Amino acid sequence: MAESSLRGKVALVTGASSGLGRSFALALAEAGAKVFLAARREEKLREVVDEILSAGGEAAYHVVDVRVVPALYDLVDVLLARFKRLDILVNNAGVGYRSPLLETRRSEIMEMLETDLAAAIYLSQASLNALLRAAPSDIVNVSSIAGLEGFAEGTVYCAAKSGLVGFTRALAQELKPANIRVTAICPGSIETDFFERFRPTLDRPQMLRPDDAVRALLYVLTSPPNVLHGEIVLRPRVV
Ligand SMILES: NC(=O)c1ccc[n+]([C@@H]2O[C@H](COP(=O)([O-])OP(=O)(O)OC[C@H]3O[C@@H](n4cnc5c(N)ncnc54)[C@H](OP(=O)(O)O)[C@@H]3O)[C@@H](O)[C@H]2O)c1
């Protein structure tokens, strides 16, 4: 089975308390990886970890607000104290507010830029020495189709997610010689709590499901290290 190449690897997943991050954590654990989950809602994190442990997997969590920069560096220290190595970083935590620019609050602008872009940059930096030691290793950044295309009332979200694509492309070049693969997964509308808030009117049966993103993640991570992916784009039948 292809996923067995993940057995024994250590993965850090941010935003693992719900939606895609939760599905990523469960799938990585099922594939044999040791998973370290990070987010703010402790109860939700505990539920996911308990589910992994009851299925015979290995996981732990750490409560973190990814907007607090020093906490990201602490997060990696705590992970290394527990698991001793880091092979896979999944920068997945994200928020989106949809509104015309004139009506977008400054607090929302800052929250999107810090959560969807800056946190991934800081956490990649914080993780880099461990990923270098573990190479071949992976950084996967969860961007969005909003990172590749602009849409009305999504200006700041698009800015943050396209910033994340730019960061991914440049870091992929920088880390290629070190055998660290850096990939962006760019999904369209996926049925999660996020989309409930972001665009609740969409035709649900046509949307992507978290499992669609899980397949993309496992495809990236189980590809041989000589295969680089750049961006994986997942489009639903509706946009
Ligand atoms: N759903 C979609 O249609 C869609 C499409 C394209 C891309 N995406 C991207 O996919 C990623 C996951 O979103 P989702 O759809 O799974 O939504 P979700 O269910 O709302 O999950 C978002 C996750 O991010 C975490 N998070 C948010 N702010 C955080 C903070 N300051 N510190 C730590 N964790 C934080 C949340 O955890 P806590 O609240 O517990 O902290 C939660 O686990 C996001 O980056 C999103 O932009 C989603």
The ligand as a Tripos MOL2 file, in Angstrom:
@<TRIPOS>MOLECULE
LIG
   48    52     1     0     0
SMALL
NO_CHARGES

@<TRIPOS>ATOM
      1 N1        -13.1450   25.0450    2.9690 N.am      1 LIG1
      2 C1        -12.7870   25.5800    1.8270 C.2       1 LIG1
      3 O1        -13.6180   25.8050    0.9360 O.2       1 LIG1
      4 C2        -11.3470   25.8870    1.5510 C.ar      1 LIG1
      5 C3        -10.9550   26.0930    0.2240 C.ar      1 LIG1
      6 C4         -9.6280   26.3950   -0.0420 C.ar      1 LIG1
      7 C5         -8.7130   26.4830    0.9920 C.ar      1 LIG1
      8 N2         -9.1380   26.2990    2.2870 N.ar      1 LIG1
      9 C6         -8.1340   26.4160    3.3280 C.3       1 LIG1
     10 O2         -8.0760   25.1870    4.0300 O.3       1 LIG1
     11 C7         -7.5440   25.4180    5.3310 C.3       1 LIG1
     12 C8         -8.4090   24.6770    6.3340 C.3       1 LIG1
     13 O3         -9.7080   25.2450    6.3360 O.3       1 LIG1
     14 P1        -11.0290   24.3810    6.5890 P.3       1 LIG1
     15 O4        -11.8660   24.5100    5.3700 O.co2     1 LIG1
     16 O5        -10.6740   23.0580    7.0970 O.co2     1 LIG1
     17 O6        -11.7320   25.2850    7.7000 O.3       1 LIG1
     18 P2        -11.9760   25.0820    9.2730 P.3       1 LIG1
     19 O7        -12.7210   23.8350    9.5310 O.co2     1 LIG1
     20 O8        -12.5560   26.3870    9.7330 O.co2     1 LIG1
     21 O9        -10.5070   24.8980    9.8530 O.3       1 LIG1
     22 C9         -9.6300   25.9670   10.0630 C.3       1 LIG1
     23 C10        -8.5900   25.5040   11.0550 C.3       1 LIG1
     24 O10        -7.6490   26.5680   11.2570 O.3       1 LIG1
     25 C11        -7.4600   26.7300   12.6460 C.3       1 LIG1
     26 N3         -7.1120   28.1080   12.9630 N.ar      1 LIG1
     27 C12        -7.7030   29.2390   12.5370 C.ar      1 LIG1
     28 N4         -7.1410   30.3040   13.1040 N.ar      1 LIG1
     29 C13        -6.1540   29.8290   13.9110 C.ar      1 LIG1
     30 C14        -5.2310   30.4330   14.7860 C.ar      1 LIG1
     31 N5         -5.1570   31.7690   14.9480 N.pl3     1 LIG1
     32 N6         -4.3720   29.6370   15.4580 N.ar      1 LIG1
     33 C15        -4.4130   28.2980   15.3190 C.ar      1 LIG1
     34 N7         -5.2620   27.6660   14.5130 N.ar      1 LIG1
     35 C16        -6.1380   28.4260   13.8190 C.ar      1 LIG1
     36 C17        -8.7950   26.3330   13.2910 C.3       1 LIG1
     37 O11        -8.5740   25.8590   14.6060 O.3       1 LIG1
     38 P3         -9.0030   26.6100   15.9690 P.3       1 LIG1
     39 O12       -10.2180   27.4330   15.6770 O.co2     1 LIG1
     40 O13        -9.2410   25.4830   16.9190 O.co2     1 LIG1
     41 O14        -7.8150   27.4250   16.3350 O.co2     1 LIG1
     42 C18        -9.2130   25.1690   12.4050 C.3       1 LIG1
     43 O15        -8.6620   23.9730   12.8740 O.3       1 LIG1
     44 C19        -7.5310   26.9340    5.5180 C.3       1 LIG1
     45 O16        -6.2130   27.4110    5.3290 O.3       1 LIG1
     46 C20        -8.4370   27.4430    4.4090 C.3       1 LIG1
     47 O17        -8.1010   28.7430    4.0150 O.3       1 LIG1
     48 C21       -10.4270   25.9780    2.5900 C.ar      1 LIG1
@<TRIPOS>BOND
     1     1     2 1
     2     2     3 2
     3     2     4 1
     4     4     5 ar
     5     4    48 ar
     6     5     6 ar
     7     6     7 ar
     8     7     8 ar
     9     8     9 1
    10     8    48 ar
    11     9    10 1
    12     9    46 1
    13    10    11 1
    14    11    12 1
    15    11    44 1
    16    12    13 1
    17    13    14 1
    18    14    15 2
    19    14    16 1
    20    14    17 1
    21    17    18 1
    22    18    19 2
    23    18    20 1
    24    18    21 1
    25    21    22 1
    26    22    23 1
    27    23    24 1
    28    23    42 1
    29    24    25 1
    30    25    26 1
    31    25    36 1
    32    26    27 ar
    33    26    35 ar
    34    27    28 ar
    35    28    29 ar
    36    29    30 ar
    37    29    35 ar
    38    30    31 1
    39    30    32 ar
    40    32    33 ar
    41    33    34 ar
    42    34    35 ar
    43    36    37 1
    44    36    42 1
    45    37    38 1
    46    38    39 2
    47    38    40 1
    48    38    41 1
    49    42    43 1
    50    44    45 1
    51    44    46 1
    52    46    47 1
@<TRIPOS>SUBSTRUCTURE
     1 LIG1         1 GROUP 0 **** ****
